[in-house]
Amino acid sequence: MAAGTLAAAFPDIDFVVGYVSPVVYLETHRGVTHSVLLLPAWALLLAVLAALVTRDKRGWEPWFGVFALGIAVHIAGDLVTGFGTMILAPVSNARFALGTTFIIDLVFTGVIVVGLVASLLWRRSRVPAAVASFALVAYVGAQALLKAEAERFGRAHAAARGYADARVEAHPRPVSPFNWSVFVIHGDTIEFSHVNLRRDEARPVPEAGSNLFARLDAAYRPLADAQWDARTRFGDTPEQQAISRSAWNAQAFAFFRWFADVPAFDGITAGSQCVWFRDLRFETPGRGRTPFRFAVCRDAPDEPWRLAEGQAVAGGVRR
């Protein structure tokens, strides 16, 4: 049990890169430690260490399968979220994501907790663990169907507006598996709506300081009463677009072009010219701060763009 727990936690050892910089975190998190190509090597390393620490005369072989299974479960759990996992690292830095499950899903976590408690109460039986594992797979499968439903809603909106070549995406949101953010990307414009696939009536927005779950949940409206907002990739005015396009194509911003799935212009700071972008994939109504917000700056039009410095890079305030 201890070995399995260690194995399941091991891939996230790469969290330490976050102390280097937000950029390094985006470039390397869910990278080599989450690679299915390197999984046998990590499992072998942990198995050898376990055999040495426990002085197991059988050697590393009995430990290998436990560590391999634990690491594989972690990778599978990350794949269902929307952040993206580089399962082919170091051969490829492509990020793969099913995007069916929010990063903190109450139902998903609840099934695991119930399965663990039941396994503790009925230690001699494998049934609780088997049932919980089946329930997790079934739940993610149901979420995949809900994702397809949300995407159909987005395609219907695109067709009604006459967007022939629109790209439609749906991302899961917190509190309920029926809460989704639907994005319709056409040209440099992103239209998006926060919807609940089963809700009949909109819920009132709770006052500040009220229950967090209620605040997070209230933003998602019934499909029949959906509200669409719009953002642009490069701004609204010709001046904004000229500056932001230059900033977007800067070498210093290559990491964000690679990472962002639904990037949007997020303002220009006066004075020392800084152009801000955010990834709308992480836009969560009710949350006071949007992660992964970055900027590049320059002091004069003829100078090269440089990445903005300081903690404000990951969570600065729009100006």
C-alpha positions as CSV (number, residue, x, y, z in Angstrom):
1,M,0.0,0.0,0.0
2,A,2.8,2.4,0.8
3,A,4.6,1.6,-2.4
4,G,1.4,2.1,-4.4
5,T,0.7,5.5,-2.7
6,L,4.3,6.6,-3.4
7,A,4.0,5.5,-7.0
8,A,0.7,7.3,-7.6
9,A,2.2,10.6,-6.1
10,F,5.6,10.3,-7.8
11,P,4.9,12.0,-11.2
12,D,4.0,15.2,-9.5
13,I,7.5,15.5,-8.1
14,D,8.0,17.9,-11.0
15,F,6.0,20.5,-8.9
16,V,9.4,21.8,-7.7
17,V,9.9,23.5,-11.1
18,G,7.3,26.0,-10.1
19,Y,9.8,27.5,-7.7
20,V,12.0,28.3,-10.7
21,S,9.5,30.4,-12.6
22,P,5.9,30.2,-13.9
23,V,7.4,29.8,-17.5
24,V,9.5,26.8,-16.5
25,Y,6.5,25.3,-14.8
26,L,4.4,25.5,-18.0
27,E,7.2,24.1,-20.1
28,T,8.0,21.1,-17.9
29,H,5.0,20.3,-15.6
30,R,3.4,17.0,-16.6
31,G,6.4,16.3,-18.8
32,V,9.0,13.5,-18.4
33,T,7.7,12.3,-15.0
34,H,4.3,11.8,-16.7
35,S,5.6,10.1,-19.8
36,V,4.4,6.6,-20.8
37,L,7.6,6.1,-22.6
38,L,9.7,6.6,-19.5
39,L,7.2,4.9,-17.2
40,P,9.2,1.6,-17.1
41,A,12.4,3.5,-16.2
42,W,10.7,5.3,-13.3
43,A,9.1,2.1,-12.1
44,L,12.4,0.3,-12.2
45,L,14.2,3.2,-10.4
46,L,11.6,3.2,-7.6
47,A,11.6,-0.6,-7.4
48,V,15.3,-0.8,-7.0
49,L,15.2,1.9,-4.3
50,A,12.4,0.1,-2.4
51,A,14.3,-3.2,-2.5
52,L,17.4,-1.4,-1.1
53,V,15.5,0.4,1.6
54,T,13.5,-2.6,2.8
55,R,16.5,-5.0,2.2
56,D,14.2,-7.2,0.3
57,K,16.2,-10.4,-0.6
58,R,13.9,-11.0,-3.5
59,G,15.3,-8.0,-5.3
60,W,13.4,-5.3,-7.2
61,E,11.2,-7.6,-9.3
62,P,8.3,-7.9,-6.8
63,W,8.1,-4.2,-6.5
64,F,8.2,-3.3,-10.2
65,G,4.5,-4.0,-11.0
66,V,3.2,-2.0,-8.1
67,F,5.2,1.1,-9.0
68,A,4.3,0.8,-12.7
69,L,0.6,0.5,-11.9
70,G,0.7,3.4,-9.5
71,I,2.4,5.7,-12.0
72,A,0.1,4.6,-14.8
73,V,-3.0,5.5,-12.7
74,H,-1.6,9.0,-12.0
75,I,-1.0,9.6,-15.7
76,A,-4.5,8.4,-16.6
77,G,-5.9,10.6,-14.0
78,D,-4.1,13.6,-15.4
79,L,-5.2,12.8,-19.0
80,V,-8.9,13.3,-18.3
81,T,-8.3,16.9,-17.2
82,G,-7.8,19.9,-19.6
83,F,-4.3,21.0,-18.7
84,G,-2.5,18.6,-21.1
85,T,0.0,15.9,-20.4
86,M,3.2,15.2,-22.4
87,I,2.8,11.5,-22.4
88,L,5.4,11.1,-25.2
89,A,8.2,13.2,-23.5
90,P,11.1,13.5,-24.2
91,V,10.4,12.4,-27.8
92,S,7.6,15.0,-28.2
93,N,6.4,17.9,-26.1
94,A,2.8,17.6,-27.5
95,R,0.2,17.9,-24.7
96,F,-2.7,15.4,-24.7
97,A,-5.9,16.0,-22.8
98,L,-9.3,14.3,-22.9
99,G,-10.8,17.4,-21.1
100,T,-13.7,15.5,-19.6
101,T,-13.0,16.3,-15.9
102,F,-12.3,19.4,-14.0
103,I,-9.0,19.4,-12.1
104,I,-10.9,19.2,-8.7
105,D,-14.0,17.2,-9.3
106,L,-16.2,16.5,-6.2
107,V,-17.9,13.4,-7.6
108,F,-14.6,11.9,-8.9
109,T,-12.9,12.5,-5.5
110,G,-16.0,11.3,-3.7
111,V,-16.0,7.9,-5.5
112,I,-12.3,7.5,-4.5
113,V,-12.9,8.3,-0.9
114,V,-15.9,6.0,-0.6
115,G,-13.9,3.2,-2.3
116,L,-11.1,3.6,0.2
117,V,-13.3,3.7,3.2
118,A,-15.2,0.6,2.0
119,S,-11.9,-1.2,1.3
120,L,-10.8,-0.4,4.8
121,L,-14.1,-1.8,6.3
122,W,-14.1,-4.9,4.2
123,R,-10.3,-5.6,4.0
124,R,-10.6,-9.2,3.0
125,S,-12.7,-8.4,-0.1
126,R,-11.6,-6.9,-3.4
127,V,-15.2,-6.0,-4.3
128,P,-15.2,-2.4,-2.9
129,A,-12.0,-1.5,-4.8
130,A,-13.3,-3.1,-8.0
131,V,-16.7,-1.4,-7.7
132,A,-15.1,2.0,-7.1
133,S,-12.7,1.6,-10.0
134,F,-15.5,0.6,-12.3
135,A,-17.6,3.6,-11.0
136,L,-14.7,6.0,-11.8
137,V,-14.3,4.7,-15.4
138,A,-18.1,4.9,-15.9
139,Y,-18.2,8.4,-14.5
140,V,-15.5,9.7,-16.8
141,G,-17.3,8.0,-19.7
142,A,-20.5,9.8,-18.8
143,Q,-18.5,13.1,-18.7
144,A,-17.3,12.4,-22.2
145,L,-20.9,12.2,-23.3
146,L,-21.7,15.5,-21.5
147,K,-18.6,17.1,-23.2
148,A,-20.0,16.0,-26.6
149,E,-23.4,17.5,-25.7
150,A,-21.8,20.8,-24.8
151,E,-19.9,20.8,-28.1
152,R,-23.1,20.2,-30.0
153,F,-24.5,23.3,-28.3
154,G,-21.5,25.3,-29.4
155,R,-21.8,24.0,-33.0
156,A,-25.5,25.0,-33.0
157,H,-24.5,28.5,-32.0
158,A,-21.9,28.7,-34.7
159,A,-24.3,27.5,-37.3
160,A,-27.0,30.0,-36.2
161,R,-24.4,32.8,-36.6
162,G,-23.1,31.5,-39.9
163,Y,-19.6,30.7,-38.7
164,A,-18.7,28.1,-41.3
165,D,-15.1,27.4,-40.2
166,A,-15.5,27.9,-36.4
167,R,-13.6,25.7,-33.9
168,V,-15.8,24.6,-31.0
169,E,-14.4,23.5,-27.6
170,A,-16.0,22.7,-24.3
171,H,-14.2,22.6,-21.0
172,P,-15.5,21.2,-17.7
173,R,-16.0,23.5,-14.8
174,P,-16.3,23.0,-11.0
175,V,-19.1,21.9,-8.6
176,S,-21.2,20.0,-11.1
177,P,-20.4,17.6,-14.0
178,F,-23.1,19.5,-15.9
179,N,-21.2,22.8,-15.7
180,W,-19.3,23.6,-18.9
181,S,-17.7,26.6,-20.6
182,V,-18.3,26.4,-24.4
183,F,-16.0,28.3,-26.8
184,V,-16.7,29.1,-30.4
185,I,-13.5,30.4,-32.1
186,H,-13.9,32.1,-35.5
187,G,-11.1,34.1,-36.9
188,D,-9.6,36.2,-34.1
189,T,-12.8,36.3,-32.1
190,I,-13.7,33.9,-29.2
191,E,-17.3,33.7,-28.2
192,F,-18.0,31.8,-25.0
193,S,-20.8,30.8,-22.7
194,H,-21.0,29.3,-19.3
195,V,-23.8,26.7,-19.2
196,N,-25.4,24.0,-17.2
197,L,-26.6,21.2,-19.4
198,R,-29.5,20.2,-17.1
199,R,-30.6,23.4,-15.4
200,D,-34.1,24.8,-16.0
201,E,-33.7,28.1,-14.3
202,A,-30.8,30.5,-13.8
203,R,-29.7,30.8,-10.2
204,P,-29.2,34.1,-8.4
205,V,-25.6,35.2,-7.9
206,P,-24.8,34.9,-4.2
207,E,-23.4,37.9,-2.3
208,A,-19.7,38.2,-1.8
209,G,-18.5,36.2,1.2
210,S,-21.3,33.6,0.8
211,N,-20.8,29.9,0.2
212,L,-17.9,29.3,-2.3
213,F,-19.6,26.4,-4.0
214,A,-22.8,28.4,-4.5
215,R,-20.8,31.3,-6.0
216,L,-18.9,29.0,-8.4
217,D,-22.1,27.2,-9.5
218,A,-24.4,30.3,-10.0
219,A,-22.6,31.5,-13.2
220,Y,-23.8,28.5,-15.3
221,R,-27.0,29.2,-17.0
222,P,-29.6,26.9,-18.7
223,L,-29.0,26.2,-22.4
224,A,-32.2,28.0,-23.3
225,D,-31.1,31.1,-21.4
226,A,-27.4,31.0,-22.3
227,Q,-25.5,34.3,-22.5
228,W,-22.6,34.7,-24.9
229,D,-19.6,36.9,-24.3
230,A,-16.8,37.7,-26.7
231,R,-13.1,38.3,-26.5
232,T,-10.6,38.8,-29.3
233,R,-7.2,37.4,-29.8
234,F,-5.5,40.7,-30.5
235,G,-7.8,43.5,-29.2
236,D,-10.5,45.6,-30.7
237,T,-8.9,48.7,-32.3
238,P,-6.3,48.7,-35.1
239,E,-3.7,50.2,-32.8
240,Q,-4.2,47.4,-30.2
241,Q,-4.1,44.8,-32.9
242,A,-0.9,46.0,-34.4
243,I,0.9,46.1,-31.0
244,S,-0.6,42.8,-29.7
245,R,0.2,40.9,-32.9
246,S,3.8,42.0,-32.7
247,A,3.9,41.0,-29.0
248,W,2.2,37.7,-29.7
249,N,4.8,36.7,-32.3
250,A,7.8,37.7,-30.1
251,Q,10.4,35.0,-29.5
252,A,10.0,35.6,-25.8
253,F,6.4,34.5,-26.0
254,A,7.0,31.2,-27.9
255,F,6.3,29.2,-24.7
256,F,2.8,30.7,-24.4
257,R,1.9,30.2,-28.0
258,W,2.8,26.5,-27.5
259,F,0.8,26.2,-24.3
260,A,-2.3,28.3,-24.7
261,D,-5.4,26.6,-26.2
262,V,-7.8,29.5,-26.2
263,P,-5.6,32.6,-25.9
264,A,-7.1,36.0,-25.7
265,F,-5.8,39.6,-25.6
266,D,-6.1,41.0,-22.0
267,G,-5.0,44.6,-22.1
268,I,-2.0,46.9,-22.5
269,T,-0.2,48.4,-19.6
270,A,0.5,52.1,-19.9
271,G,4.0,53.5,-19.5
272,S,6.5,50.7,-20.1
273,Q,4.4,49.0,-22.8
274,C,3.3,45.5,-21.8
275,V,0.8,43.4,-23.7
276,W,-1.1,40.9,-21.6
277,F,-2.7,37.6,-22.7
278,R,-4.6,34.9,-20.9
279,D,-5.8,31.4,-21.7
280,L,-9.6,31.4,-21.5
281,R,-9.4,27.6,-20.9
282,F,-8.8,28.5,-17.3
283,E,-11.4,31.2,-17.0
284,T,-13.6,30.1,-14.1
285,P,-16.5,32.3,-13.1
286,G,-16.7,33.1,-9.4
287,R,-12.9,32.7,-9.0
288,G,-11.2,35.9,-8.1
289,R,-7.9,35.2,-10.0
290,T,-7.2,33.7,-13.4
291,P,-4.0,31.6,-13.5
292,F,-1.5,31.5,-16.4
293,R,-1.7,35.2,-17.4
294,F,1.4,36.4,-19.1
295,A,2.8,39.6,-20.7
296,V,5.7,40.7,-22.9
297,C,7.0,44.2,-22.6
298,R,9.2,46.7,-24.4
299,D,10.3,50.3,-23.6
300,A,10.3,51.6,-27.1
301,P,8.8,50.5,-30.5
302,D,12.2,49.6,-31.9
303,E,13.3,47.4,-29.0
304,P,12.7,43.7,-28.8
305,W,9.9,42.3,-26.6
306,R,10.9,40.7,-23.3
307,L,8.9,38.6,-20.9
308,A,7.4,40.5,-18.0
309,E,9.2,39.8,-14.7
310,G,7.9,39.1,-11.2
311,Q,5.0,37.2,-9.7
312,A,2.5,39.5,-11.6
313,V,3.4,37.4,-14.7
314,A,1.1,34.6,-13.5
315,G,-1.6,36.6,-11.9
316,G,-1.4,40.3,-12.5
317,V,-4.2,42.7,-12.5
318,R,-5.5,44.0,-15.8
319,R,-4.8,47.7,-16.3
